[in-house]
Amino acid sequence: MSTKEKIQEEVDVLEKEVFQHEIVLHNDDVNTFDHVIDSLVNVCDHSFEQAEQCATLVHYKGKCTVKSGELKDLEPRCSKLLQLGLSAELV
């Protein structure tokens, strides 16, 4: 096996591992900024500042990716956000 083939094979493996899922939070007319911020801090392990920035983006842009990672980690987090009354989806 040549060096070039081996490097290409390693790159292919890395690309397969990098695929990430995301939790996308959507804007709604129900939840307060404080509730959204507290939820992101508690469920997604955000710092207060990060949660505040996400809440602001959701408010003005309509949606924001709040967490990315492996599906098995994100599923319970997304479910918890939904239980807290937030509008979130896993993509």
C-alpha positions in Angstrom: 0.0 0.0 0.0 1.4 3.4 -1.0 1.6 6.3 1.5 -0.9 8.2 -0.6 -3.5 5.4 -0.3 -3.0 5.1 3.4 -3.4 8.8 4.0 -6.6 8.8 1.9 -7.9 5.9 3.9 -7.3 7.7 7.2 -9.1 10.8 5.9 -12.1 8.7 4.9 -12.4 7.3 8.4 -12.2 10.7 10.0 -14.9 12.1 7.8 -17.3 9.3 8.9 -16.7 10.0 12.6 -17.2 13.8 12.2 -20.9 13.6 11.3 -22.8 15.4 14.0 -26.4 15.9 14.8 -27.8 19.2 16.2 -30.5 20.4 18.5 -32.1 23.4 16.9 -34.2 25.7 19.1 -37.1 27.6 17.5 -38.6 30.9 18.6 -42.1 30.9 20.2 -44.3 33.5 21.8 -44.7 31.6 25.0 -41.4 31.3 26.9 -39.5 34.1 28.6 -35.8 34.8 28.0 -35.1 33.7 31.6 -36.8 30.4 31.1 -35.0 29.7 27.8 -31.6 30.7 29.3 -32.1 28.6 32.5 -33.2 25.6 30.3 -30.1 25.9 28.1 -27.8 26.2 31.1 -29.4 23.2 32.8 -30.0 20.9 29.8 -27.3 21.8 27.3 -24.5 22.7 29.8 -24.2 26.2 28.4 -22.6 29.0 30.3 -25.0 31.9 31.2 -23.4 34.0 28.5 -23.7 31.3 25.8 -27.3 30.6 26.8 -28.1 34.3 26.6 -26.6 34.6 23.2 -28.5 31.6 21.9 -31.8 33.0 23.3 -31.1 36.3 21.6 -30.4 34.6 18.3 -33.5 32.5 18.5 -35.6 35.7 19.2 -34.2 37.7 16.3 -33.3 35.0 13.7 -36.2 32.5 14.6 -33.9 29.6 15.4 -30.4 28.6 16.6 -28.4 25.5 16.9 -27.9 25.1 20.7 -26.0 21.8 20.8 -24.3 19.4 18.4 -22.9 16.0 19.0 -23.7 12.3 18.9 -27.4 11.3 18.5 -27.3 9.2 21.7 -26.3 12.3 23.8 -28.6 14.7 22.1 -31.9 12.7 22.2 -32.4 13.0 26.0 -31.4 16.6 25.9 -33.9 17.5 23.2 -36.6 15.5 25.0 -35.9 17.5 28.2 -36.1 20.8 26.3 -39.5 19.7 24.8 -40.7 18.7 28.3 -39.8 22.2 29.5 -42.0 23.7 26.9 -39.4 24.8 24.4 -39.7 24.3 20.7 -36.7 22.2 19.7 -35.9 19.6 17.0 -33.1 17.2 16.5 -31.5 17.3 13.0 
